[in-house]
Amino acid sequence: MTKPWLIFVESNTTGTGGLFIRAAAECGYSPALLAAQPDRYSFVQEEPVCLVQCDTGSFPELCKSIEKLESKAPVAGILSSSEYFAATAAALAAEYRLPGPDPDALQACRNKWKQRQILRAAGLATPKFERAASLEETREILKHVPLPAIVKPAQGSGSVGVRLCRTPEEVAEHAALLLQRTVNERGMPMLADVLIEEYLIGPEFSAEAFQGSVIGITRKHVSGEPFFVELGHDFPAGLPADVDKSIINVAQDALRALGLTWGPLHIELRLTPSGPVIIEVNPRLAGGFIPEIVRLALGIDVVRETVRLAAGEKPELRSSQRMSASIRFVTPGKNGTIHEISGIAAALTTAGVVDVQMYRKKGDRVQIENDFRDRIGHVVSCTEGSIVAAKAAESARDLIEVQLS
């Protein structure tokens, strides 16, 4: 009997992209990937996936591709592991009467300006913020938003284009750079506007949620100012119970305000002296391999359960264990060509380390972009105790040396 299709509209280029394909196959579905450029995904060489090249920016073309697949076997579900295509996948699922989130809620959430307006109207704490579509507007905004300020695209992911600016001149310079962009790092059209928002002081966390309920909190480690590249994560965060509860309450209030009650959700916050403040809500699984450290820590495979949910099955979210897991990313110290990578074997033998991967190899050119693209490898640990797990991952990462020429 022919297995039903589980269709993915594009994918993460790193992180969970390949895990989703593998999970679909393991759950008894035939995974199909609709992509404009399938060769951008290295995992397609290793995972059992049917590749369909099509214009993923065109809804009619996507429908044609889906209908061709449907002529061969039934379609069980449609989703995307990429934030850029989450709303498209939701609209397609609705079109074919398949399980999925509210497409309108996802579309509003994807626009950080609209998202902030909804959260503010609901009485939730957010940074002071304004939107600018021109340099003239940025000058006006600085009368209301204090410096230093964060300047970033109104739509985006992976810290791309996010920068802390300390002077009006820095704000104008970075805003001008963003306003000139017509496409994002994936070649997709961009809105010609930016957000300028208050810089919040305090450690950064994220709440990982499923079906509108938080299943745990991640401690995030980011690079120094003025950029905020995520360099590592610890799950669970190891916070006091009252702080943990305050973050959970704020996160779940935000999800209700935004109408996000389906599937995986990722809420980013800073813990300020006045309490947790929402940075942004993402209608998708967390990036940066956070789903993998959640699986190691709790025994909950959120990738697998997302696949099952999209196919109309009931997800299983009960924790089977209580461990701590951490990930630390390997980043280059400068631009250059990789001459040698050493220390991987030593990193693998570090107590508590369960995975070491490098995404680049000898001969590859690396360039610092000050966003997620700077990550060229990772180390994952899993132990009892969050401090022990974090130290294990950091020690192993420090053993890896990337020589550039």
Summary of the structure (lengths in Angstrom):
residues: 405
radius of gyration: 20.9
end to end distance: 54.2
largest distance: 65.7
contacts: 1410
relative contact order: 0.12
helix: 34%
strand: 28%
